[in-house]
Amino acid sequence: MTPPTSRTWSRRGHTPVVRVRGDSQRRLSVAALSCYKPGERTRLVFRPKQNVDDKRGGRRSFTFAGYRDLLAAAHQQLGAPLVLFWDNLNVHLNARLRAFIDTRDWIISFQLPSYAPDLNPVEGVWSLVRRSAQCNTAFTDPDHLIRTLRRSLREIQYRPELIDACLTITTSRPQPQ
């Protein structure tokens, strides 16, 4: 829950200080899909997952089941087949998730090249969230963080032009000879 910092102001000679406790082991994970369909508005489908303090050593982020449920929910909401462009997150490369995708005729999947975050529009969405909702905020507890993230992501959902701006498509034009 360490807040990202940004520019701020204060009276001359009074440096603003934000105190943050660093003892929390809780984690919040958010998975999102930016969905593009010709002739329709761009959509953002997301699912947050909160993990409580757990010393048992289990996975504290999204697992196969979380991504499977997200894909099924997106398919149901959109009412259309999905074409996925995955980054190289280890769960995206999981054999169970690959088998799930391969057995569904409504999913076509492509792997993005390594170290290419500029090709992933969801990275742009996370950048928007970090620069707006999370910036210069000291969260009081995990629920405060979750509420803030949900509100920020919903604001982005209602502004499809922001999601469109996160999709960077470059086409090469033939050069005149």
C-alpha positions, 0 to 999 in steps of 0.5 A: 500500500505504499503510495506512488509519489507525484508533484505536490505543493506546500508553503515555502520551507514546509516539506510535505511528509506522508507517513506510511506503515510498511508492515502489511502483508496483505496484497491486492491483485487486479486483472483487466482486459481492454476489449475492442470490437469494430463499431462498438465502444471500447470496454474495460473488464476487470476483477480485483482480488484481495488476499488477507494476511496468510502465512501458509505460503499459498499464491497471493495473486491471480491463479488459473481459476481467476483468469479462467473466470475473467475470460468467461465473464468477458465472453459473456459480457461481450457476447462475442469471441475473444482474441487475446494478446497476452504478455509473458506473465507466468500465469498466462503461460500456465499449462492449465490456462493454455489447455483451457484456452485451446479447448474453447473455440471462442478464444484465440490467443497470441503471445506478445514479445518479451519486454514490450509493455508498449504493445499491451494497452492494459499497461496504459490503463495501469499508468492512468490509475497510478497517475490519478487515483493512487497518486499522493494518497496514503491509504488507511487500510486495504478497503480504502485502496480497493474502493479507490481502485474500483472507482478509478477503473469505473471512471475509465470504463465510462470514458472509452476514449481513454482506453482507446488512447492506451492502444498503440497501433503503428502501421508502416506506410510504404516510403516513396521511392 
